[in-house]
Amino acid sequence: MKISQITMFKKSWLMLSSLVMLFMISCEKEEPPVTTDDPIASFQFEVDGTNFLQVAFTNFSQNASDYSWDFGDGNTSTDESPTHTYAAGGSYEVVLTATNGSESAQRSETIMITDPNSQLTLLAGDESKTWYLQREGIALGIGPEVNDNAWWSFGGVTPLADRPCILDDSYTFNRDGSFTFESAGSIFVDATANGGWIINGEDQEGCYDDTDPATWGDNADRAAFASGGDYTYEYDNATGTIVLNGLGAFIGLSSKTNAGDNAAPISMKTYSISTLSEGPIADTLHMHLEGDGNSWNFYLVSYKDINDLPEIPTVAPPFGVDLPDASPSSLTNEFMEAGTATLDTIVSGSTAEYGVADPSDASLTCGQFNRTDLQFQELKFQTSPDKNDINFENLTTVSIDVYMPSSNDYTGALENKVIIGFADQSATAQWWTDQMEYTTADPLPLDEWTTISYNLADAPTYVANPDKAMNPYGRNDYDMIYVQIGGGNHTETGTFYVRNLRFE
């Protein structure tokens, strides 16, 4: 019985194998090729390596004796394999008609004619192109990141009419690689703290005659910032950078560099491009200088018709609001609960956490001062619930308790010092140009609470505008108090603890 089953299995397998082979043979059987004498249109093209407008067309048509080309720009040819030069870049539909007697066939293909240096053309034109800082919106600014002008902006914080000598500057990129700067006879000079210099014995930023030798202060080499200069540029589309070569060459502000503020002319500056685009009326060029934790941003335009370039604003619109006056007898913030103090925090560079555990006694609470990586990061306060200009006539001292943990790294730019300052934020465009502040003279002890107290009748450590007043009693327009822990003008972070900020 067992042998019979095996025999039947073998017979079944042989039959199945025969059927599979028959099926495979049937599948492999091909129909005989169809032969035709009908024309077939076919072509390829290649753009010239030195002239992107010149295109060579190679004809691969079959069964045809006559050819008609339509290049999509209104031009035609009857050559078998023509070479055609377009007048400009663009998108073109090329149609080849291949004919054999009364029979014909067509092949069409859309080709893009683009300048391999199209961005360079957008930057420098066919021969040259002139750019200006925007005269509407924001012309330039600085912040923690590219196109973030949170710290300051010209046209945002500072009205454009305040610095007309920046807006009349022009920057021309020539296709031969040269760069031209025209100042229109005046140069903007920063304050010395921002890369400026002393002029006629004064540290006063503003617009100066760049033909006057006195404008350059104690360094005649700064005359390289004026018009002219033997400048060149290098544009790299792959990296999106423009390198200006030549002593004093700059765009936007003369004193700004990748390494920070510098009042002396340097021979090379590298700008990065975030936007280079074409518009119907004006083209756009957004550039920036990236530093350590900051970005200077410059916004330029090039108008197709120079008559469309807006006039330079001459009247600065009023900034902000003048808050109502108040004469409080005390102002406090214990840092126990947000929104309950008579001197409350507002949006700032640094942040405050309320009601955290006291580092010296976990059963108590205090405030935590978080210094961020912003270059300027004061923790700001205004009166609450109503915001007021403060008349200090009923106040004599300001004090705060500060705890400086040893866990912070004080070996670099971070300092174990505290600044308490006063400014007008609501009605002054650049409050930091008209502030006064008190600063601890010596480093504070670590890992213990220290009470810092200042007498408001004493002269502050720093007064930005001594012509107005030499202490807070001479001002009734200050509406903001700020506390800075760890020193200013750097990006080092730190965690500190505070309590009992009070004016009495």
C-alpha positions, 0 to 999 in steps of 0.5 A, spaced: 500 500 500 505 504 501 509 503 495 502 504 491 502 511 494 509 513 492 508 511 485 502 515 485 505 521 488 511 521 482 506 520 477 502 526 479 509 530 480 511 529 473 504 531 470 505 537 474 512 539 472 509 538 465 504 543 465 508 548 469 513 547 463 508 548 458 505 554 461 513 557 461 514 556 454 507 559 452 509 565 456 516 566 453 513 566 446 513 573 443 509 576 438 514 578 431 516 585 431 512 590 428 516 594 422 513 601 420 516 606 416 512 612 420 517 617 422 519 618 429 521 625 432 526 625 438 532 630 440 536 632 446 539 638 447 546 641 451 547 648 454 553 651 452 558 651 457 560 658 456 554 662 454 548 659 458 543 662 452 546 658 447 543 651 446 545 645 441 540 641 439 541 634 437 536 630 432 535 623 433 529 622 429 528 616 425 524 615 418 524 622 416 528 627 411 525 634 413 525 637 420 522 643 423 524 646 429 520 651 433 524 654 439 519 657 443 521 664 443 518 665 436 524 663 432 524 657 428 529 652 424 529 647 418 536 645 420 537 637 422 541 639 428 541 646 429 544 651 435 540 656 437 541 662 442 536 665 446 535 672 448 534 671 455 533 666 460 526 663 461 522 657 460 521 655 453 517 649 449 521 646 444 517 643 438 521 638 433 516 636 427 520 630 423 517 629 416 517 623 411 513 625 405 506 626 407 507 623 414 510 627 420 511 626 428 512 631 433 516 631 439 516 637 444 520 638 451 520 644 455 527 647 457 529 652 462 534 657 460 537 659 466 544 663 468 548 659 472 550 665 475 543 668 476 544 670 483 550 674 482 546 677 476 541 679 481 546 681 486 550 685 481 546 686 475 549 685 468 554 690 469 552 693 476 547 694 481 546 699 487 543 698 493 540 702 499 538 700 506 530 700 506 527 707 507 521 704 510 520 699 515 527 696 518 533 698 515 538 695 520 538 692 527 541 687 532 538 681 536 540 674 538 539 671 532 538 672 524 533 677 522 531 677 530 532 685 532 529 684 539 535 688 542 535 694 537 533 696 530 533 702 526 526 704 523 523 700 529 526 702 536 529 708 533 525 712 527 529 712 521 529 720 521 534 720 526 539 718 522 539 720 515 546 719 513 545 712 514 539 712 509 543 716 503 549 711 503 549 707 497 552 700 495 554 698 488 556 691 486 560 691 479 560 685 475 567 685 474 568 684 482 569 691 484 565 694 490 563 702 490 561 705 497 558 712 496 556 716 503 553 722 500 558 726 504 556 724 511 558 718 516 554 715 522 558 715 528 556 710 534 557 711 541 564 709 543 561 703 547 558 701 540 565 701 536 565 709 535 570 714 537 571 721 540 570 727 536 572 734 538 572 731 545 565 728 545 563 721 545 556 723 541 554 718 536 550 722 530 552 724 523 558 727 521 561 731 515 566 725 512 570 731 509 572 734 515 578 731 518 576 732 525 570 727 524 575 721 524 577 723 531 584 721 534 585 716 528 586 719 521 585 712 518 578 712 519 577 716 513 577 709 509 570 709 511 568 715 507 566 715 499 570 711 494 576 706 496 579 701 492 574 695 494 573 688 491 568 683 493 567 675 492 560 672 492 559 665 493 552 662 492 554 656 495 555 658 502 551 665 501 556 669 503 559 676 500 566 678 502 568 685 502 575 686 501 579 693 502 580 697 508 574 700 511 569 697 506 562 696 510 555 695 509 550 698 514 554 701 519 562 702 519 564 699 526 560 692 526 564 686 524 563 679 525 568 679 531 564 685 535 565 693 535 571 696 532 572 703 531 578 702 526 577 700 519 579 693 517 581 690 510 576 684 510 568 683 512 564 677 511 557 678 510 552 672 510 546 673 506 539 670 508 535 673 502 536 675 495 530 675 491 527 679 485 521 683 486 516 687 481 518 694 483 524 692 488 529 687 489 531 685 496 538 683 499 538 681 507 545 680 510 547 679 517 554 679 521 554 673 526 557 674 532 558 671 539 551 670 541 548 676 536 546 678 529 547 684 526 542 684 520 541 689 514 536 690 510 537 693 503 533 694 496 535 696 489 529 699 485 528 697 478 526 705 477 530 709 481 525 714 481 521 709 486 526 710 491 522 713 497 525 719 500 529 719 506 524 721 512 525 727 515 520 727 521 521 722 527 514 720 529 513 720 536 515 714 540 511 710 545 507 714 551 508 718 557 506 715 563 502 719 568 506 721 574 506 718 581 510 719 588 509 712 591 512 712 599 514 705 597 515 700 592 516 692 593 517 685 590 518 680 595 519 674 589 513 670 593 508 670 588 507 673 581 503 679 580 502 681 587 508 686 588 507 694 587 513 693 583 512 687 578 516 684 572 515 685 565 518 682 559 526 682 560 532 679 557 533 675 564 527 671 567 524 670 574 521 665 578 517 666 584 516 662 590 522 657 589 526 654 595 531 658 599 538 655 597 540 657 604 534 654 608 529 650 604 523 651 608 523 658 606 522 661 599 525 666 594 526 668 587 530 665 582 534 670 577 535 666 571 540 670 567 540 668 559 545 667 554 542 674 551 548 679 550 543 684 554 539 681 559 536 686 565 530 683 569 526 689 568 520 692 573 515 697 572 509 699 577 503 695 578 498 694 577 498 701 574 504 703 570 507 710 572 513 715 571 516 715 578 517 721 582 522 719 587 521 725 592 518 720 597 523 715 597 530 715 600 533 708 598 533 702 594 535 695 596 535 688 594 538 681 597 542 677 593 545 670 593 550 668 589 551 660 588 558 658 587 555 653 582 556 658 577 562 659 573 565 666 575 572 665 571 570 668 565 566 674 563 560 672 569 561 677 575 559 676 582 556 683 581 549 687 581 547 693 578 540 697 579 538 702 574 533 707 572 530 708 565 524 711 561 522 705 557 515 707 555 517 714 552 524 713 550 526 710 543 533 708 546 532 707 554 539 705 555 542 712 552 539 716 558 539 711 564 543 711 570 545 705 575 548 703 581 553 698 581 557 694 587 564 696 587 567 689 590 565 682 588 560 679 592 561 673 597 558 666 594 553 662 597 550 667 602 545 672 602 548 679 601 543 685 602 545 691 597 543 698 599 544 704 595 542 711 597 538 715 592 541 722 594 548 719 592 551 720 585 550 713 581 556 709 578 553 711 571 549 717 569 548 717 561 545 724 561 548 728 566 546 734 563 539 732 566 540 730 573 546 727 577 541 722 581 534 720 581 531 726 584 532 730 578 528 725 574 520 724 574 520 721 567 523 714 569 518 708 569 523 702 569 527 699 574 532 694 572 536 689 576 542 686 572 546 680 576 553 677 573 555 684 569 553 686 562 555 686 555 556 678 555 552 672 553 555 668 560 549 664 563 548 664 571 542 662 576 542 667 582 537 668 588 533 674 590 528 677 595 526 683 598 527 688 592 524 695 595 524 702 595 523 706 602 
